[in-house]
Amino acid sequence: MEEQRVQAQLDKHAIQIAKLFSKIDDTNGCIQKINTSLLQIKWSVYGALGWYIITQVGIIEALSLV
């Protein structure tokens, strides 16, 4: 009887641990998506700053003359 109760408790814990690992995997996936979005934002800002600097310096006008 005691052995069955212990086995049932172990099975319950195994299920709970599996659910936790599944949630960790989901969380890691979400963090990766957030990281990708932040990288896209970062490079968009760098591109916008680069474009602003190029247009202010006049490189676009110089290239259009060639």
Backbone bond lengths (Angstrom), bond angles and torsions (degrees), N, CA, C in turn:
res aa  C-N    CA-C-N  psi(-1)  N-CA   C-N-CA  omega(-1)  CA-C   N-CA-C  phi
1 M - - - 1.462 - - 1.533 111.07 -
2 E 1.321 115.19 -49.43 1.467 120.38 179.30 1.529 110.54 -62.21
3 E 1.320 115.42 -38.69 1.457 120.51 -179.37 1.534 111.29 -63.93
4 Q 1.314 116.96 -37.70 1.470 120.91 178.44 1.521 110.70 -68.00
5 R 1.329 116.62 -38.24 1.462 120.39 179.52 1.524 110.69 -66.62
6 V 1.324 115.94 -41.76 1.465 120.14 178.00 1.526 110.05 -64.47
7 Q 1.322 117.24 -42.50 1.466 120.82 179.49 1.529 110.54 -63.99
8 A 1.314 117.74 -40.40 1.468 121.49 177.90 1.527 110.18 -63.18
9 Q 1.309 116.52 -40.80 1.466 120.80 178.84 1.534 110.42 -66.00
10 L 1.320 116.86 -41.28 1.468 120.43 177.16 1.526 111.32 -63.02
11 D 1.328 116.55 -41.35 1.465 120.32 178.01 1.529 110.81 -62.89
12 K 1.325 115.75 -41.58 1.465 120.84 179.19 1.525 110.24 -62.79
13 H 1.328 116.62 -43.06 1.465 120.34 179.13 1.522 111.35 -66.19
14 A 1.316 116.49 -38.31 1.467 120.10 178.89 1.529 110.50 -62.39
15 I 1.310 116.74 -40.61 1.471 120.93 178.13 1.521 110.38 -65.27
16 Q 1.332 116.73 -42.99 1.462 120.61 179.70 1.525 111.15 -64.04
17 I 1.318 117.18 -40.54 1.462 120.84 178.74 1.527 110.37 -65.01
18 A 1.324 116.81 -41.07 1.463 120.41 178.18 1.524 111.12 -61.89
19 K 1.335 116.86 -40.52 1.470 120.46 177.73 1.523 110.81 -64.12
20 L 1.327 116.88 -40.85 1.468 120.13 179.48 1.524 111.39 -63.86
21 F 1.332 116.95 -43.09 1.456 119.53 178.42 1.521 110.89 -64.91
22 S 1.316 117.68 -34.65 1.458 120.85 176.81 1.533 110.32 -64.55
23 K 1.332 116.24 -42.05 1.461 119.84 178.42 1.524 111.13 -66.19
24 I 1.329 116.88 -35.63 1.461 120.33 177.36 1.523 109.78 -63.91
25 D 1.321 117.25 -42.88 1.472 120.89 177.98 1.518 110.97 -61.74
26 D 1.336 117.02 -42.33 1.467 120.78 177.80 1.526 110.54 -62.77
27 T 1.326 116.29 -42.80 1.459 120.96 -179.72 1.526 110.57 -64.17
28 N 1.324 116.85 -42.17 1.468 120.05 177.97 1.519 111.08 -61.99
29 G 1.328 117.50 -38.73 1.459 120.91 176.81 1.521 111.97 -63.12
30 C 1.325 116.01 -42.22 1.470 120.07 178.47 1.523 111.07 -65.63
31 I 1.322 117.07 -40.76 1.464 120.69 178.70 1.523 110.20 -63.10
32 Q 1.316 117.14 -39.26 1.466 120.33 178.54 1.524 110.99 -64.40
33 K 1.338 117.47 -39.87 1.468 120.49 177.51 1.523 110.87 -64.85
34 I 1.332 117.26 -40.74 1.462 121.38 177.75 1.526 109.80 -63.09
35 N 1.326 116.53 -43.21 1.462 120.84 179.48 1.525 110.89 -61.60
36 T 1.324 117.12 -42.12 1.462 121.03 178.07 1.529 110.99 -62.57
37 S 1.316 116.66 -42.36 1.466 120.45 178.90 1.530 111.06 -63.70
38 L 1.322 116.17 -42.11 1.462 119.41 179.06 1.525 111.66 -64.45
39 L 1.323 117.16 -38.23 1.464 119.84 176.73 1.531 111.20 -64.21
40 Q 1.336 116.24 -39.77 1.465 119.90 177.90 1.524 110.55 -63.35
41 I 1.330 116.33 -42.04 1.468 120.26 178.42 1.522 109.94 -63.48
42 K 1.343 116.74 -44.47 1.462 120.80 -178.91 1.520 110.80 -59.16
43 W 1.334 117.60 -48.32 1.460 119.89 -177.37 1.525 111.57 -71.18
44 S 1.336 117.58 -28.08 1.465 119.79 174.66 1.521 110.56 -66.50
45 V 1.325 116.29 -41.16 1.471 120.34 177.77 1.524 109.72 -64.57
46 Y 1.344 117.37 -44.45 1.465 119.82 177.83 1.527 110.77 -59.92
47 G 1.330 116.34 -41.91 1.459 119.82 178.85 1.523 112.15 -64.06
48 A 1.332 115.95 -41.93 1.466 119.74 179.04 1.526 110.83 -64.76
49 L 1.329 116.14 -42.19 1.468 118.99 177.80 1.526 111.17 -64.66
50 G 1.323 115.96 -41.65 1.460 119.42 177.50 1.518 111.96 -61.93
51 W 1.317 116.10 -43.54 1.468 120.42 178.66 1.521 110.92 -62.67
52 Y 1.323 116.68 -41.69 1.473 120.98 178.86 1.523 110.55 -61.95
53 I 1.322 116.13 -46.16 1.465 119.95 -179.18 1.522 110.46 -63.97
54 I 1.331 116.82 -44.20 1.466 120.23 -179.52 1.521 111.10 -62.06
55 T 1.316 116.90 -42.15 1.470 118.65 -178.45 1.524 111.03 -71.27
56 Q 1.322 117.72 -31.74 1.455 119.59 179.02 1.531 111.73 -74.15
57 V 1.307 117.87 -34.29 1.456 121.65 -179.71 1.517 109.74 -75.36
58 G 1.308 117.44 -33.33 1.450 120.98 176.96 1.519 113.84 102.33
59 I 1.302 117.58 17.71 1.464 120.27 -179.66 1.533 110.30 -65.61
60 I 1.313 116.56 -34.87 1.481 119.75 179.34 1.529 109.40 -62.30
61 E 1.337 118.10 -42.17 1.463 121.54 179.73 1.533 109.95 -65.95
62 A 1.337 116.01 -39.89 1.462 119.63 179.53 1.528 110.86 -64.86
63 L 1.300 117.10 -40.67 1.454 120.24 178.79 1.524 112.19 -68.94
64 S 1.316 117.84 -30.81 1.468 120.00 -179.78 1.521 111.75 -72.65
65 L 1.329 117.91 -21.82 1.456 121.03 176.53 1.518 112.55 -76.42
66 V 1.303 116.66 -23.78 1.473 120.98 -177.36 1.479 110.39 -81.94
